[in-house]
Amino acid sequence: MILLEQIARYIDPVAIGIVFGGTLLTTVFRSPLGDIGRGFASLGLLASANPHADAAAARVSVSRIRELAQVRAIACVDRVETAQRFLIRAARELSEARNSGDFVRWAAADVDARRLRHQGVIGVWRGIAETAPAMGMIGTIIGLVQMFSHMEDPAAIGPAMAVAMLTTLYGVILSSAIAAPIAGRLETISEAELAWQTAACRQLEILAREELDSLPPTVVRPNLRTVL
């Protein structure tokens, strides 16, 4: 019971509304809604993401793609079985490419688009980390104004001082203990993911150069999209 009373002292709806509500409103104004949605959806990755395991699995999948291309043909690599959606798309694009240039252009565009999405999500949390202390300072100023305007009423000084102090506390917690660590973790995951995807694309590019670019100029390789 005493513990609950101690915790209750640090809970103030007005201070929570100023800091968390103000930070959320500012985030909505400064970031696209798509990035905000992906930003909150990315919270599930904090505990489940394992970039090192993904990189190891990607190397295995690329080896399977290479083996399938050597045994059959590069047009059959889209039949490779892998749990990684990126490599499934990469194998499909590789099987439909006329030459290595087609695959390189797709890989560069896809990785760049993924990098921009990651930066947008990380930017949302970086923005929250930057905004929260400012909202805390605004709450502190509001609380001090309320306190000084009611100096003749001792009963009103306490709540106003609580708002002034707790908004600063909430701002620091939201910034340094929540948003900044989340942004840092997501940035680490993003860098690792983009690294193994780029490395996988380079290996597949080599495979495309070995088979597709070695065809005589008079040979036109059928393309599934063209046939359809």
KEDO-644412 format. One line per field, with one value per residue: residue number from 1; residue in three letters; y, x, z of N, C-alpha, C, O, CB in turn. Coordinates in steps of 0.02 Angstrom, whole numbers, padded with zeros to 5 digits. Glycine has a CB too. Layout:
REM KEDO-644412
seq c(NUM ...)
type c(Ala ...)
nnorth c(Y ...)
neast c(X ...)
nup c(Z ...)
canorth c(Y ...)
caeast c(X ...)
caup c(Z ...)
cnorth c(Y ...)
ceast c(X ...)
cup c(Z ...)
onorth c(Y ...)
oeast c(X ...)
oup c(Z ...)
cbnorth c(Y ...)
cbeast c(X ...)
cbup c(Z ...)
END
This chain:
REM KEDO-644412
seq c(1 2 3 4 5 6 7 8 9 10 11 12 13 14 15 16 17 18 19 20 21 22 23 24 25 26 27 28 29 30 31 32 33 34 35 36 37 38 39 40 41 42 43 44 45 46 47 48 49 50 51 52 53 54 55 56 57 58 59 60 61 62 63 64 65 66 67 68 69 70 71 72 73 74 75 76 77 78 79 80 81 82 83 84 85 86 87 88 89 90 91 92 93 94 95 96 97 98 99 100 101 102 103 104 105 106 107 108 109 110 111 112 113 114 115 116 117 118 119 120 121 122 123 124 125 126 127 128 129 130 131 132 133 134 135 136 137 138 139 140 141 142 143 144 145 146 147 148 149 150 151 152 153 154 155 156 157 158 159 160 161 162 163 164 165 166 167 168 169 170 171 172 173 174 175 176 177 178 179 180 181 182 183 184 185 186 187 188 189 190 191 192 193 194 195 196 197 198 199 200 201 202 203 204 205 206 207 208 209 210 211 212 213 214 215 216 217 218 219 220 221 222 223 224 225 226 227 228)
type c(Met Ile Leu Leu Glu Gln Ile Ala Arg Tyr Ile Asp Pro Val Ala Ile Gly Ile Val Phe Gly Gly Thr Leu Leu Thr Thr Val Phe Arg Ser Pro Leu Gly Asp Ile Gly Arg Gly Phe Ala Ser Leu Gly Leu Leu Ala Ser Ala Asn Pro His Ala Asp Ala Ala Ala Ala Arg Val Ser Val Ser Arg Ile Arg Glu Leu Ala Gln Val Arg Ala Ile Ala Cys Val Asp Arg Val Glu Thr Ala Gln Arg Phe Leu Ile Arg Ala Ala Arg Glu Leu Ser Glu Ala Arg Asn Ser Gly Asp Phe Val Arg Trp Ala Ala Ala Asp Val Asp Ala Arg Arg Leu Arg His Gln Gly Val Ile Gly Val Trp Arg Gly Ile Ala Glu Thr Ala Pro Ala Met Gly Met Ile Gly Thr Ile Ile Gly Leu Val Gln Met Phe Ser His Met Glu Asp Pro Ala Ala Ile Gly Pro Ala Met Ala Val Ala Met Leu Thr Thr Leu Tyr Gly Val Ile Leu Ser Ser Ala Ile Ala Ala Pro Ile Ala Gly Arg Leu Glu Thr Ile Ser Glu Ala Glu Leu Ala Trp Gln Thr Ala Ala Cys Arg Gln Leu Glu Ile Leu Ala Arg Glu Glu Leu Asp Ser Leu Pro Pro Thr Val Val Arg Pro Asn Leu Arg Thr Val Leu)
nnorth c(-00060 00061 00072 00089 00212 00290 00275 00333 00467 00507 00512 00608 00667 00787 00824 00711 00722 00842 00813 00682 00690 00812 00779 00674 00741 00834 00745 00691 00801 00822 00705 00585 00496 00363 00328 00347 00248 00132 00151 00129 -00001 -00064 -00091 -00221 -00284 -00262 -00358 -00477 -00474 -00537 -00503 -00566 -00702 -00695 -00654 -00766 -00863 -00808 -00824 -00962 -00979 -00910 -00993 -01105 -01054 -01033 -01165 -01222 -01150 -01197 -01333 -01341 -01213 -01034 -00981 -01056 -01026 -00962 -01056 -01089 -01129 -01029 -00939 -00804 -00660 -00560 -00624 -00714 -00629 -00578 -00693 -00719 -00605 -00623 -00740 -00694 -00599 -00524 -00496 -00463 -00328 -00295 -00360 -00296 -00164 -00181 -00230 -00123 -00022 -00080 -00102 00030 00088 00017 00060 00195 00182 00126 00231 00326 00269 00261 00396 00442 00398 00461 00591 00595 00578 00698 00792 00767 00817 00955 00969 00935 01046 01147 01109 01127 01266 01305 01252 01328 01457 01442 01418 01538 01626 01594 01621 01670 01572 01437 01305 01285 01291 01173 01071 01141 01152 01015 00983 01060 00998 00860 00857 00887 00774 00671 00706 00684 00547 00493 00532 00496 00368 00292 00330 00364 00247 00153 00203 00191 00051 00007 00066 -00005 -00134 -00106 -00071 -00193 -00277 -00218 -00235 -00377 -00400 -00322 -00387 -00514 -00481 -00444 -00567 -00636 -00555 -00583 -00715 -00693 -00625 -00725 -00820 -00757 -00646 -00708 -00762 -00779 -00635 -00650 -00730 -00727 -00721 -00792 -00698 -00704 -00607 -00545 -00649 -00673)
neast c(00041 00095 00194 00117 00063 00178 00212 00102 00123 00202 00125 00033 -00103 -00115 00019 00059 -00024 00025 00162 00166 00054 00082 00204 00165 00075 00160 00244 00156 00139 00267 00309 00272 00116 00125 00257 00248 00155 00228 00333 00282 00239 00359 00404 00387 00496 00603 00631 00621 00698 00843 00980 01103 01073 00986 01074 01158 01065 01033 01151 01152 01036 01071 01173 01099 01024 01126 01170 01055 01047 01160 01135 01014 00953 00972 00848 00768 00785 00691 00620 00676 00674 00645 00635 00646 00580 00635 00738 00662 00594 00707 00760 00657 00661 00789 00774 00695 00768 00849 00981 01129 01123 00987 00950 01036 00990 00861 00894 00968 00870 00774 00843 00880 00753 00709 00803 00767 00639 00674 00750 00650 00569 00661 00686 00565 00568 00685 00643 00544 00626 00695 00593 00524 00596 00580 00441 00429 00494 00406 00294 00348 00364 00230 00180 00254 00208 00074 00095 00155 00054 -00039 00005 -00051 -00133 -00104 -00143 -00150 -00024 00050 -00004 00027 00165 00195 00156 00252 00374 00354 00328 00452 00521 00449 00477 00616 00622 00543 00621 00761 00757 00667 00629 00755 00839 00760 00767 00905 00922 00840 00911 01030 00982 00933 01050 01121 01031 01020 01152 01171 01079 01126 01249 01202 01138 01248 01313 01218 01217 01343 01320 01224 01301 01390 01311 01206 01264 01356 01298 01287 01278 01178 01084 00932 00866 00718 00595 00496 00399 00385 00334 00212)
nup c(00000 00040 -00056 -00172 -00146 -00150 -00286 -00345 -00324 -00427 -00537 -00642 -00724 -00800 -00825 -00896 -01008 -01065 -01098 -01164 -01248 -01315 -01376 -01461 -01545 -01607 -01673 -01767 -01848 -01901 -01964 -02094 -02099 -02134 -02100 -01963 -01926 -01965 -01879 -01748 -01768 -01784 -01657 -01620 -01673 -01591 -01493 -01563 -01679 -01761 -01827 -01856 -01865 -01973 -02073 -02081 -02123 -02245 -02318 -02332 -02410 -02527 -02571 -02602 -02708 -02801 -02820 -02875 -02994 -03059 -03072 -03144 -03219 -03228 -03242 -03164 -03031 -02956 -02891 -02773 -02600 -02463 -02310 -02310 -02367 -02445 -02517 -02588 -02676 -02740 -02802 -02891 -02973 -03024 -03098 -03201 -03264 -03405 -03421 -03320 -03290 -03282 -03162 -03071 -03074 -03021 -02892 -02836 -02834 -02749 -02627 -02597 -02582 -02471 -02378 -02367 -02310 -02187 -02133 -02120 -02019 -01913 -01902 -01849 -01715 -01675 -01686 -01587 -01475 -01479 -01464 -01344 -01224 -01246 -01238 -01104 -01047 -01085 -01010 -00884 -00880 -00890 -00770 -00677 -00705 -00667 -00533 -00484 -00510 -00416 -00288 -00175 -00133 -00046 -00063 -00199 -00245 -00231 -00328 -00447 -00440 -00446 -00577 -00645 -00609 -00638 -00777 -00830 -00786 -00852 -00985 -00994 -00967 -01073 -01181 -01158 -01101 -01172 -01314 -01378 -01353 -01425 -01556 -01578 -01570 -01677 -01782 -01779 -01812 -01939 -02012 -02007 -02074 -02203 -02240 -02255 -02355 -02461 -02481 -02520 -02640 -02716 -02731 -02805 -02916 -02969 -03006 -03106 -03200 -03236 -03303 -03380 -03446 -03521 -03632 -03810 -03919 -04013 -03957 -03880 -03727 -03664 -03578 -03436 -03406 -03529 -03606 -03542)
canorth c(00000 00119 00075 00118 00284 00321 00277 00381 00536 00522 00508 00668 00667 00848 00819 00660 00750 00892 00784 00629 00717 00861 00744 00637 00790 00860 00691 00686 00858 00822 00642 00556 00447 00296 00317 00341 00182 00083 00162 00093 -00071 -00091 -00108 -00293 -00308 -00250 -00420 -00536 -00468 -00568 -00491 -00615 -00764 -00681 -00653 -00836 -00896 -00781 -00857 -01030 -00973 -00891 -01053 -01148 -01024 -01047 -01236 -01234 -01122 -01239 -01398 -01331 -01151 -00976 -00968 -01098 -01010 -00938 -01113 -01101 -01122 -00989 -00902 -00733 -00633 -00522 -00671 -00741 -00579 -00574 -00752 -00711 -00555 -00652 -00789 -00659 -00548 -00539 -00490 -00442 -00259 -00294 -00378 -00244 -00106 -00197 -00236 -00056 00013 -00111 -00088 00101 00100 -00011 00105 00255 00164 00119 00298 00359 00241 00284 00468 00453 00391 00515 00652 00591 00590 00769 00833 00756 00865 01021 00967 00939 01115 01185 01092 01159 01337 01311 01241 01385 01513 01429 01424 01608 01662 01575 01624 01686 01512 01384 01240 01279 01291 01103 01042 01176 01131 00946 00985 01088 00949 00796 00863 00880 00703 00632 00722 00650 00474 00477 00544 00459 00299 00256 00343 00360 00177 00119 00226 00160 -00021 00001 00084 -00063 -00187 -00085 -00076 -00263 -00305 -00193 -00262 -00444 -00397 -00298 -00441 -00566 -00456 -00447 -00636 -00652 -00518 -00623 -00772 -00669 -00610 -00787 -00857 -00717 -00603 -00750 -00784 -00744 -00578 -00669 -00770 -00686 -00763 -00775 -00666 -00724 -00551 -00533 -00703 -00661)
caeast c(00000 00140 00227 00070 00058 00238 00209 00049 00149 00236 00076 -00008 -00134 -00100 00088 00061 -00054 00069 00222 00153 00009 00117 00254 00130 00049 00218 00267 00108 00150 00333 00323 00216 00078 00151 00317 00227 00127 00282 00374 00253 00237 00427 00420 00390 00562 00655 00648 00621 00747 00908 01014 01157 01041 00960 01131 01179 01014 01038 01207 01129 00988 01108 01208 01048 01009 01182 01169 00998 01064 01211 01106 00963 00968 00957 00777 00732 00804 00634 00590 00712 00633 00677 00587 00660 00541 00679 00773 00611 00587 00770 00764 00608 00689 00847 00752 00663 00814 00880 01053 01145 01102 00917 00948 01071 00945 00808 00923 00985 00808 00740 00882 00874 00685 00708 00842 00727 00587 00706 00767 00588 00549 00710 00675 00507 00590 00733 00603 00514 00679 00712 00536 00500 00622 00549 00374 00439 00509 00343 00254 00379 00347 00159 00173 00281 00162 00018 00116 00166 -00009 -00081 00047 -00092 -00171 -00055 -00168 -00141 00048 00073 -00018 00063 00235 00198 00156 00316 00427 00340 00335 00524 00538 00420 00513 00681 00610 00521 00675 00824 00747 00621 00634 00824 00861 00724 00797 00971 00914 00815 00965 01076 00948 00930 01116 01137 00987 01041 01218 01167 01041 01173 01297 01166 01127 01312 01325 01171 01241 01398 01288 01193 01354 01420 01268 01167 01307 01399 01261 01305 01235 01121 01037 00887 00838 00648 00580 00429 00354 00372 00292 00145)
caup c(00000 00042 -00122 -00220 -00131 -00176 -00359 -00365 -00321 -00490 -00591 -00647 -00791 -00836 -00848 -00948 -01068 -01095 -01126 -01212 -01299 -01356 -01418 -01514 -01593 -01645 -01717 -01822 -01892 -01932 -01998 -02131 -02060 -02149 -02059 -01893 -01919 -01966 -01820 -01691 -01785 -01778 -01588 -01615 -01696 -01541 -01458 -01607 -01734 -01751 -01890 -01869 -01889 -02040 -02119 -02091 -02164 -02313 -02352 -02351 -02465 -02587 -02593 -02634 -02773 -02846 -02837 -02920 -03059 -03090 -03089 -03195 -03255 -03187 -03248 -03115 -02962 -02917 -02855 -02711 -02540 -02410 -02269 -02315 -02422 -02490 -02562 -02633 -02730 -02778 -02845 -02946 -03019 -03058 -03147 -03256 -03292 -03470 -03410 -03252 -03280 -03258 -03091 -03033 -03068 -02972 -02825 -02812 -02819 -02692 -02567 -02583 -02556 -02403 -02335 -02354 -02261 -02122 -02109 -02099 -01955 -01863 -01893 -01804 -01645 -01661 -01676 -01520 -01426 -01480 -01446 -01276 -01175 -01258 -01208 -01032 -01029 -01091 -00951 -00826 -00882 -00875 -00699 -00640 -00714 -00624 -00463 -00467 -00514 -00359 -00229 -00116 -00115 -00035 -00087 -00272 -00262 -00237 -00394 -00500 -00436 -00469 -00650 -00667 -00599 -00671 -00849 -00845 -00775 -00907 -01046 -00992 -00972 -01141 -01229 -01147 -01080 -01216 -01386 -01402 -01359 -01479 -01619 -01585 -01585 -01746 -01828 -01781 -01850 -02009 -02042 -02016 -02126 -02268 -02256 -02284 -02418 -02512 -02496 -02558 -02708 -02752 -02750 -02860 -02976 -02998 -03039 -03168 -03249 -03260 -03348 -03428 -03488 -03563 -03691 -03872 -03933 -04055 -03918 -03840 -03674 -03653 -03515 -03416 -03411 -03599 -03629 -03517)
cnorth c(00062 00128 00107 00193 00321 00328 00328 00453 00557 00517 00570 00671 00729 00845 00768 00686 00800 00859 00732 00653 00767 00829 00707 00685 00819 00808 00684 00742 00852 00759 00618 00503 00376 00279 00309 00271 00128 00090 00125 00018 -00104 -00109 -00184 -00322 -00303 -00313 -00479 -00533 -00500 -00561 -00542 -00681 -00754 -00682 -00724 -00874 -00872 -00813 -00928 -01027 -00954 -00951 -01101 -01120 -01039 -01120 -01252 -01207 -01166 -01306 -01391 -01270 -01093 -00958 -01007 -01078 -00982 -00994 -01128 -01088 -01085 -00951 -00826 -00704 -00594 -00568 -00705 -00694 -00575 -00633 -00746 -00661 -00583 -00701 -00756 -00609 -00571 -00538 -00466 -00371 -00253 -00309 -00324 -00184 -00121 -00198 -00167 -00018 -00015 -00096 -00014 00118 00074 00034 00169 00241 00158 00187 00336 00335 00265 00358 00485 00449 00442 00580 00653 00605 00664 00813 00827 00804 00935 01024 00969 01009 01159 01172 01125 01233 01348 01302 01299 01446 01504 01438 01498 01648 01645 01575 01638 01625 01453 01316 01230 01275 01219 01072 01075 01157 01058 00943 01008 01036 00885 00801 00857 00807 00661 00644 00686 00575 00455 00484 00496 00386 00259 00268 00335 00288 00139 00138 00195 00087 -00032 00018 00027 -00120 -00170 -00093 -00149 -00295 -00283 -00221 -00332 -00445 -00372 -00352 -00497 -00544 -00458 -00518 -00657 -00615 -00556 -00683 -00751 -00654 -00674 -00822 -00813 -00676 -00643 -00776 -00746 -00688 -00597 -00708 -00723 -00732 -00744 -00747 -00681 -00667 -00538 -00586 -00692 -00601)
ceast c(00043 00175 00181 00063 00119 00237 00158 00073 00181 00189 00032 -00037 -00118 -00029 00095 00032 -00009 00127 00206 00105 00043 00168 00221 00103 00104 00243 00222 00121 00216 00348 00262 00181 00102 00212 00298 00198 00180 00326 00348 00249 00306 00445 00424 00457 00615 00678 00656 00675 00814 00948 01068 01129 01014 01017 01155 01130 01017 01095 01189 01082 01022 01146 01159 01029 01064 01182 01113 01013 01115 01181 01056 00981 00947 00882 00737 00745 00746 00599 00625 00666 00673 00622 00595 00627 00585 00713 00724 00601 00650 00778 00716 00635 00748 00826 00720 00708 00842 00956 01066 01123 01031 00913 00980 01026 00889 00837 00939 00922 00775 00777 00877 00805 00680 00746 00803 00671 00616 00723 00706 00566 00596 00701 00616 00530 00643 00696 00570 00566 00699 00655 00517 00530 00593 00479 00378 00454 00447 00299 00282 00361 00274 00147 00198 00236 00101 00035 00123 00101 -00057 -00040 00006 -00132 -00123 -00078 -00157 -00068 00073 00059 00020 00136 00244 00199 00224 00371 00416 00345 00408 00545 00512 00458 00580 00672 00591 00577 00733 00814 00703 00638 00705 00849 00826 00754 00865 00968 00890 00869 01014 01046 00947 00997 01135 01095 01008 01108 01211 01127 01085 01223 01264 01156 01192 01327 01279 01190 01297 01370 01256 01246 01383 01377 01235 01212 01353 01363 01285 01256 01173 01068 00997 00853 00764 00638 00508 00379 00335 00324 00221 00113)
cup c(00000 -00025 -00174 -00208 -00157 -00252 -00382 -00364 -00388 -00550 -00589 -00718 -00832 -00866 -00903 -01013 -01104 -01132 -01181 -01267 -01344 -01402 -01475 -01567 -01637 -01694 -01778 -01872 -01931 -01973 -02037 -02089 -02073 -02107 -01986 -01880 -01918 -01905 -01760 -01705 -01777 -01707 -01579 -01635 -01642 -01506 -01506 -01661 -01714 -01816 -01906 -01894 -01959 -02092 -02133 -02135 -02236 -02351 -02374 -02411 -02530 -02615 -02628 -02703 -02823 -02867 -02886 -02990 -03095 -03112 -03146 -03238 -03210 -03189 -03197 -03043 -02922 -02879 -02789 -02651 -02486 -02373 -02275 -02377 -02471 -02540 -02609 -02692 -02773 -02825 -02903 -02997 -03058 -03112 -03208 -03291 -03359 -03465 -03340 -03238 -03256 -03184 -03049 -03022 -03018 -02901 -02796 -02792 -02756 -02627 -02548 -02554 -02484 -02355 -02319 -02304 -02191 -02092 -02085 -02031 -01899 -01849 -01848 -01732 -01627 -01648 -01608 -01466 -01423 -01453 -01373 -01224 -01184 -01230 -01132 -01009 -01034 -01030 -00888 -00823 -00864 -00799 -00657 -00646 -00669 -00550 -00443 -00469 -00456 -00294 -00166 -00093 -00106 -00062 -00162 -00292 -00274 -00304 -00451 -00500 -00460 -00545 -00676 -00663 -00639 -00747 -00870 -00838 -00833 -00972 -01050 -01001 -01043 -01191 -01219 -01131 -01127 -01290 -01412 -01405 -01415 -01546 -01631 -01602 -01656 -01797 -01835 -01822 -01924 -02044 -02056 -02072 -02195 -02289 -02287 -02348 -02475 -02531 -02536 -02630 -02749 -02774 -02808 -02924 -03010 -03036 -03105 -03220 -03278 -03312 -03401 -03474 -03533 -03625 -03753 -03886 -03973 -04017 -03874 -03789 -03662 -03583 -03498 -03423 -03484 -03627 -03606 -03550)
onorth c(00111 00184 00148 00231 00377 00379 00363 00495 00616 00518 00584 00677 00724 00862 00778 00675 00801 00875 00739 00637 00765 00850 00709 00671 00826 00825 00672 00732 00874 00759 00629 00469 00334 00224 00268 00240 00083 00041 00092 -00022 -00164 -00141 -00208 -00379 -00337 -00322 -00525 -00585 -00491 -00607 -00560 -00712 -00800 -00708 -00741 -00912 -00910 -00827 -00950 -01067 -00981 -00960 -01132 -01158 -01055 -01136 -01291 -01238 -01173 -01333 -01433 -01275 -01101 -00925 -00993 -01110 -00978 -00981 -01174 -01043 -01107 -00934 -00788 -00722 -00594 -00552 -00723 -00715 -00569 -00625 -00766 -00672 -00569 -00704 -00785 -00579 -00630 -00574 -00451 -00353 -00210 -00275 -00308 -00155 -00078 -00170 -00154 00016 00024 -00079 00002 00157 00106 00045 00193 00282 00180 00199 00374 00375 00286 00380 00535 00493 00464 00619 00705 00641 00689 00865 00876 00831 00971 01074 01000 01030 01203 01219 01147 01259 01395 01340 01318 01483 01551 01463 01517 01699 01677 01533 01620 01626 01423 01275 01174 01259 01207 01047 01041 01147 01041 00904 00981 01031 00858 00752 00827 00781 00619 00597 00659 00544 00408 00445 00459 00345 00197 00222 00302 00269 00097 00096 00174 00063 -00075 -00013 00012 -00150 -00213 -00120 -00166 -00334 -00323 -00230 -00346 -00486 -00397 -00361 -00524 -00584 -00471 -00528 -00692 -00640 -00560 -00700 -00787 -00668 -00677 -00851 -00829 -00673 -00615 -00809 -00687 -00693 -00564 -00718 -00685 -00778 -00685 -00770 -00673 -00678 -00522 -00570 -00701 -00584)
oeast c(00029 00184 00204 00056 00114 00258 00169 00046 00186 00212 -00001 00000 -00108 -00019 00131 00059 -00006 00141 00229 00116 00033 00176 00245 00108 00096 00262 00245 00114 00221 00395 00206 00213 00101 00218 00328 00213 00179 00354 00386 00255 00311 00497 00460 00473 00666 00737 00694 00696 00838 00949 01077 01157 01017 01008 01171 01149 01006 01089 01208 01087 01005 01151 01177 01020 01050 01194 01122 00994 01112 01199 01056 01018 00911 00856 00677 00720 00750 00553 00606 00624 00727 00571 00555 00645 00572 00717 00742 00598 00646 00799 00733 00631 00757 00856 00719 00689 00857 00991 01019 01108 01016 00877 00955 01023 00873 00806 00925 00921 00750 00745 00872 00799 00648 00725 00806 00657 00586 00712 00709 00546 00574 00707 00617 00512 00646 00715 00567 00552 00717 00668 00496 00493 00582 00459 00336 00429 00437 00270 00244 00345 00257 00110 00167 00227 00078 -00005 00098 00095 -00109 -00051 00026 -00162 -00103 -00037 -00154 -00052 00112 00105 00043 00166 00295 00238 00250 00412 00462 00365 00424 00582 00548 00470 00598 00709 00618 00581 00751 00858 00702 00661 00716 00880 00856 00765 00881 01006 00915 00872 01038 01080 00959 01001 01162 01121 01013 01121 01242 01139 01081 01238 01294 01164 01191 01352 01301 01179 01300 01394 01260 01235 01400 01403 01238 01199 01385 01393 01301 01198 01122 01012 01025 00816 00750 00668 00463 00322 00278 00279 00174 00056)
oup c(-00036 -00048 -00214 -00256 -00183 -00280 -00431 -00400 -00403 -00607 -00539 -00766 -00893 -00924 -00952 -01067 -01165 -01189 -01237 -01326 -01405 -01459 -01531 -01627 -01697 -01750 -01833 -01933 -01988 -02012 -02014 -02048 -02028 -02082 -01950 -01830 -01876 -01881 -01724 -01659 -01764 -01696 -01535 -01616 -01646 -01492 -01492 -01686 -01659 -01856 -01965 -01939 -02001 -02147 -02191 -02179 -02282 -02411 -02428 -02457 -02583 -02676 -02678 -02750 -02881 -02925 -02932 -03039 -03156 -03165 -03192 -03286 -03161 -03145 -03187 -02997 -02860 -02841 -02754 -02653 -02465 -02402 -02248 -02434 -02531 -02599 -02665 -02750 -02834 -02882 -02959 -03058 -03117 -03165 -03262 -03341 -03369 -03501 -03303 -03181 -03214 -03147 -02995 -02968 -02977 -02855 -02737 -02741 -02715 -02577 -02489 -02507 -02442 -02298 -02262 -02261 -02143 -02033 -02037 -01988 -01846 -01792 -01812 -01692 -01570 -01605 -01576 -01418 -01370 -01422 -01342 -01183 -01135 -01201 -01099 -00956 -00992 -01002 -00845 -00769 -00828 -00769 -00608 -00598 -00636 -00511 -00390 -00435 -00449 -00251 -00110 -00039 -00156 -00082 -00185 -00349 -00320 -00336 -00497 -00553 -00490 -00574 -00724 -00709 -00670 -00779 -00921 -00880 -00859 -01010 -01103 -01038 -01071 -01239 -01264 -01145 -01124 -01325 -01463 -01455 -01449 -01589 -01686 -01644 -01691 -01850 -01890 -01863 -01966 -02099 -02109 -02112 -02241 -02349 -02338 -02392 -02531 -02590 -02582 -02676 -02809 -02829 -02854 -02979 -03071 -03090 -03154 -03279 -03337 -03360 -03460 -03534 -03578 -03667 -03748 -03867 -03968 -04042 -03835 -03808 -03651 -03535 -03539 -03445 -03500 -03666 -03645 -03534)
cbnorth c(00001 00110 00006 00083 00295 00282 00208 00373 00542 00475 00444 00733 00661 00910 00802 00597 00783 00940 00751 00568 00748 00912 00695 00595 00847 00881 00625 00690 00923 00829 00589 00526 00453 00290 00376 00395 00168 00091 00236 00120 -00081 -00040 -00079 -00323 -00269 -00200 -00437 -00542 -00394 -00644 -00422 -00626 -00785 -00613 -00611 -00871 -00884 -00704 -00859 -01064 -00920 -00833 -01089 -01153 -00947 -01028 -01278 -01201 -01051 -01252 -01428 -01323 -01148 -00917 -00985 -01169 -00960 -00902 -01174 -01056 -01191 -00941 -00922 -00719 -00588 -00483 -00723 -00754 -00510 -00571 -00816 -00688 -00491 -00688 -00836 -00624 -00533 -00488 -00443 -00450 -00221 -00345 -00445 -00223 -00088 -00265 -00279 -00017 00009 -00187 -00109 00143 00067 -00082 00124 00282 00099 00076 00337 00347 00164 00270 00500 00400 00321 00523 00658 00521 00548 00791 00815 00685 00869 01037 00904 00893 01142 01166 01018 01150 01366 01258 01178 01403 01519 01358 01388 01639 01648 01506 01677 01743 01496 01377 01233 01338 01324 01062 01046 01252 01138 00906 01031 01149 00933 00771 00929 00924 00678 00650 00796 00665 00452 00522 00615 00491 00297 00277 00413 00402 00141 00137 00302 00169 -00052 00045 00148 -00087 -00197 -00012 -00043 -00302 -00286 -00117 -00265 -00492 -00352 -00235 -00470 -00582 -00385 -00420 -00682 -00635 -00447 -00647 -00804 -00606 -00568 -00834 -00893 -00671 -00557 -00809 -00773 -00794 -00525 -00710 -00824 -00649 -00756 -00837 -00589 -00750 -00488 -00533 -00770 -00650)
cbeast c(-00047 00193 00248 00002 00051 00299 00191 -00011 00200 00295 00033 00034 -00209 -00107 00135 00022 -00119 00095 00264 00123 -00051 00151 00294 00071 00012 00274 00271 00036 00150 00385 00346 00239 00004 00168 00366 00176 00078 00324 00379 00184 00213 00476 00367 00336 00584 00630 00596 00554 00757 00901 01046 01198 00984 00925 01188 01187 00944 01047 01268 01094 00934 01157 01241 00985 00999 01249 01161 00935 01093 01269 01072 00894 00931 00999 00753 00751 00861 00585 00592 00775 00610 00730 00593 00737 00486 00732 00811 00544 00570 00830 00750 00540 00709 00893 00701 00601 00871 00857 01086 01219 01110 00875 00982 01136 00915 00777 00987 01024 00760 00735 00955 00886 00633 00737 00909 00697 00553 00769 00803 00533 00548 00782 00665 00452 00617 00782 00551 00483 00741 00729 00477 00517 00698 00548 00337 00495 00564 00306 00250 00455 00362 00118 00209 00352 00140 -00008 00182 00217 -00043 -00113 00100 -00140 -00225 -00041 -00241 -00174 00089 00043 -00091 00055 00261 00139 00100 00334 00434 00272 00306 00566 00509 00346 00524 00718 00555 00463 00700 00861 00717 00549 00610 00869 00849 00649 00803 01010 00865 00754 01001 01091 00876 00907 01169 01126 00915 01044 01262 01136 00980 01209 01325 01098 01100 01368 01314 01099 01264 01447 01235 01151 01410 01433 01214 01120 01348 01426 01185 01308 01273 01145 01074 00834 00879 00604 00594 00430 00385 00437 00317 00148)
cbup c(00060 00099 -00145 -00214 -00055 -00154 -00386 -00318 -00265 -00500 -00585 -00631 -00784 -00790 -00791 -00925 -01051 -01042 -01071 -01176 -01266 -01312 -01375 -01485 -01556 -01598 -01679 -01796 -01852 -01879 -01948 -02198 -02077 -02222 -02067 -01875 -01974 -02029 -01804 -01674 -01857 -01805 -01541 -01657 -01756 -01489 -01407 -01641 -01753 -01730 -01889 -01805 -01841 -02042 -02090 -02023 -02135 -02311 -02305 -02290 -02447 -02573 -02534 -02590 -02766 -02812 -02773 -02892 -03050 -03041 -03028 -03163 -03324 -03209 -03317 -03124 -02963 -02963 -02899 -02707 -02514 -02440 -02196 -02316 -02396 -02449 -02522 -02596 -02701 -02730 -02805 -02918 -02981 -03007 -03115 -03231 -03243 -03523 -03462 -03239 -03344 -03297 -03080 -03068 -03136 -02988 -02827 -02865 -02878 -02702 -02577 -02646 -02600 -02402 -02370 -02419 -02282 -02127 -02164 -02150 -01958 -01886 -01960 -01818 -01634 -01721 -01731 -01508 -01442 -01552 -01488 -01255 -01180 -01333 -01231 -01012 -01074 -01157 -00942 -00827 -00952 -00914 -00678 -00666 -00788 -00636 -00452 -00514 -00580 -00371 -00237 -00131 -00170 00040 -00072 -00306 -00206 -00183 -00408 -00492 -00364 -00441 -00676 -00625 -00525 -00652 -00874 -00797 -00709 -00916 -01051 -00927 -00923 -01161 -01222 -01091 -01011 -01203 -01401 -01358 -01294 -01477 -01620 -01521 -01535 -01756 -01805 -01710 -01824 -02014 -01997 -01950 -02113 -02267 -02194 -02233 -02410 -02488 -02430 -02525 -02706 -02708 -02690 -02839 -02957 -02943 -02993 -03154 -03215 -03201 -03309 -03391 -03444 -03523 -03680 -03932 -03970 -04114 -03875 -03884 -03608 -03663 -03517 -03344 -03380 -03639 -03604 -03442)
END
